[in-house]
Every structure is written in C-alpha cells, then in structure tokens.
Amino acid sequence: MKKSILSFILALAATLTATAQIKVEVSETVELMAILARTAGNREYNKDMAGQYTKDTEAWFAPYKQHATVVCFQSLHNQYGISYDAVMSMAIHLDIDGGRIKFLGEQSDLEKRWKDVDIADFIDKLNTFYTDTRFHDFYEQHRTFYEEGLKAYEANVMNYFHQEWYARFYGTAPTDRFRIVIGFTCGGGNYGPSRQLPGQPREVYAICGYYINPQTGKPYGEGADMAATLIHEFNHSFVNPLLNNKANASMIATTGQKLRKLSAYAMERQAYADWQTVVNESIVRAAVILYMLDQGFDQKQVLNELANQVCCNFNWMPELVASLRYYAANRDQYPTLNDYYPEIARCLSKYIEDEVGRMQNALK
C-alpha cells in the first residue's frame, strides 16, 4: 500500500514538473561576478570562447585591472581560493535593486571558501566596481546578444532535457526549483550552485558556459553533448544530499578517500579537493549515462559519454554504471537511490579491491 501511495505521489510530481517549463535565463549578477573574476585574472574565466562578446568584455574592462575591487578579489583568490564554483555561489546570492548590489541569504549558505571572508566589505567594494565600470551600461548594450544566445540554447539543447526523469529515477519527489542560466563569460565552465532563501523553495542552478563552436561559428556544440552538461548539474541536487546522511557518509568515507587517492593528480586538476566531491561526482556522472540510456540517446553518444568519464580519470565508471543499471531494474527492492546507497559503496569498494589486486599481481 505504501509503495502504491509513493508511486502515485511521484507520478503526480512528475506530471507537475513536466508541465512547468523551465525558462533559460541570463543573469546580470552571474555576468558581474564572472567578469570580475576574469578581470582579476582567474584562468577559468579567461578562456575567451565567446567571439565578439569576449573582445567587447576585454575592451571595456581592461582599464580596470588595477581597480581596488579587482585587487581585493585577487587577494581573496590567493588567500581563500575563491574561484570556479565559489564565484558562481556568490553570484546567485546577489540582487541588484535601484543600481545597488545587495547580498541575499546567509553567509553560511555560500560555498565553504567564503566562510572567513568579510561579506559586507566585499559587497561594498563590488558596488564600487559596478558603478565605476558602468557595468549596467555594458550589460544593457549586450541585451540583444544575450537574447540570441538564450534562443540558441533553447533550440539546440532543451528538447533533450526531461525534468520528470529525476523524480522517477531517484524515487524522490522534487522539492527544489530548477533554474538554467547561461554564463556568457564562463567559457567551457559549468557550475551547479544552489541557494535557500528564507520562506522560499530551494533553488538549484545549472549555470552553463557559453561558447562559439569554432567549426560552425555558431553558439554551442552538438545538442546532445550540451544536454549532458545540463543533465549533470541537476543530478547534483539529488545526489549531494544523500551524502549528508551520516549513515551513508560513514559507509563510504574510507572508499571515497581511497578513490581520490587513486586519481589524486587528475582530481586536483579538476578542482575536486576532497573525497566527498569525488564520490558525488562519480554518482552524478554515472546517473547522466543512465539518463541517456533511458531517454533513447544514440548508442554512440552514450558510449562517448562513458569514455569521456574514463578519460577524466573516473576509471571506475563502467562498474558504477552497471551497478546503477541494476538499481534501475530492481526498483521494487530499492524504491529510492538512498535505499541503494550501500550497494554503491560496495561497488566502489570492490573496484578498489580489484584495482589494488591487479597492481599487486603485476609485482609478483
């Protein structure tokens, strides 16, 4: 009886989310933080992949590379490692009202690298940068460009995205609000921050980098490849909370530490600094492949996605994908992915055992 009720609730949730079309957005605060990071020299925001927009950005903001706010941000980068997703975490916690920037939420909601930063002082400096650079004028002058980029993303990518899959696969009705933002200064970078404002649903963002395809001269690459990134980011909102469960964390901690050690150099290069991130990224990446299989993606596309994960040194991906396929085929036994978490831990532990054994055999 309980399963029947749960199935009904999930089916209803899937129907409701399917009818709630997600609008692809541009965000002035996302552009502001990305351009500040670019002007400060953060390499991940200096990939120069947006054609004329990149040239316009450089021409407008290059004179401000010694601005006090830019120097402050460089100090935050050097002292606290404010980069990559930490930049976007701040971006979604900002609002611009009457030409003034204000901080939304609590400092504890930000990515952990912000925890020792004087937020009030940073916001004061950010307002100075916003005013001195005439940032809003720059943003408004590129409004047509942004709108064309959003339309291209809608046409090329969104038909691959099916929000109702998440409730069905994870066995958990979504309570979060999904938001898709194009980061026109993010280049090849993609980020999945979230925020919880008082009295509002938790908002989960997929901030997807914009780039010009050098082969076609048009925005973005092949739609299915772009969709994989979008699918990836929203998986985090279901996967990451599972590790907040102390029982799950306890059973997989040692395995996660060993996984990261096996690929430490590659994980550091991808800014995955701890075992928790490696575990979550592993499950998310495997879930993307399950999504592609469920939604009838071309077999070659699915195989390429799996190969890409192995190339990123997630060498245990074939075993983890096989394990999640078993979960998907046995939902009566495992109604939710949380119920299946012990099997994920066992799968990854066995991979480590087999890998260590293989290395030991080579030395006999």
SULTA-V157443 format. One line per field, one symbol per residue. burial: b if it has 16 or more other ideal C-beta (glycine too) atoms within 10 Angstrom, else e. Layout:
burial=???
This chain:
burial=eeeeeeeeebeebbeebeeeebebebbbbbbbbbbbbbbbebebbbbebbeebbeebeebbeebeebebbebbbebbeeeebbbbbbbbbbbbbebeeeebebeeeeebbbebbeebeeeebbebbbebbeebebeebbeebeebbeebbebbeebbbebbbbbbbbbbbbbbbebbbbbbbbbbbbebbbbbbbeeeeeeebbbbbbbbbbeeeeeebbbeebbbbbbbbbbbbbbbbbebbeeeebbebbeebbebbbebbeeebeeeebeebbbbbbbbbbbbbbbbbbbeeebeeeebeebbeebeebbbbbbbebbebbeebbeebeebbbbbebbebbbebbbebbeeeeeeeeeeee
